[in-house]
Amino acid sequence: MVEKSDLKRLNQYTENIKWLLENTENLRQKLPDRYVAVCEAGKRVLDAPSLDELLGKVQMSGGDPEACAIDFISREVYSLVV
């Protein structure tokens, strides 16, 4: 059985991932080579040079690290070849 709180967190995470994917190029220009957390569907975007520092910022701002989309925004564009 899925708890309502887990479902809410999953929906928030999905919205944050969607926003992150739609805005990656913009973030690459503004925040190259930084870790980024997208919370509240892009209403709150936090960045830091390290993952530990970013997680601290998310927690200090009252955000839920499990609901925020977190990624490293590289200045280089990479392609995964399988």
N, C-alpha and C positions, 0 to 999 in steps of 0.2 A: 504494500500500500504506500503510495506516494503522499507525503505530508504536504499540506498547503504551503508551508513556509519554503519547502524544497522546490515546489513547483514555481512559486513566485521568484525565487532566486534564479532558477533556470530560465524563466522568461526574461528576467532582467539581463542575465548574461547573454542571451540570444540577441536582445536588442543592442547591447553594447558591442558585440562582435559584428553585427550588421553595420553599425555606425563606423566601427574601426575599418572594416573592409572598404566601405564607400569613401572613406576619407584618408586612406593610407598615403596617397600621393601628396596630399596637402600636408600631412604630418611629416612626411619625408623632407619636404622643403623647410618646414618650420622647426622640426625637432630631429635632425639627423643624428644617428648613432646614440639614441637615448631610449631608455625604457619608458613606456607609456602605459598609463591605466586610463581606460575610458569607462566612466561611470554615468549612470542616469542618461543613457542613450546619447552621450556626447555633450550633455550639459555641463559635465565636469570632466576635464582632461588634466591629468597630473603627469609630470615627467620627472625623471632623475637619471643620473649617470650610472647607477647600479640598481639591481633588482631589490636588494635589501633596503636601500634608501627609499625606493618607490613604494614598497610594501609598508614601510613606516609612515610615509606620507598619506597613503590610503587609509590606514588605521587612524592616524591623527585627525584626518578630516571627517571621521565618522563613517567612512565608506566600508562596504563589505567586500574584502578582496576576492571572495568566491563569486560575487555577482559582477565584478568589474572585469572587462576584457583587458588583459595585460599582454603586451608584446614588445619586442625590441624592434625599433624602427631604424633599419640600416639605411645609410645614405646610398648604398649600392642596391640595385635591383637584381635579385637572384631568381633563377628558375630551377625547379626541381625536375630532373630528368630521370625517369624510371625505366 
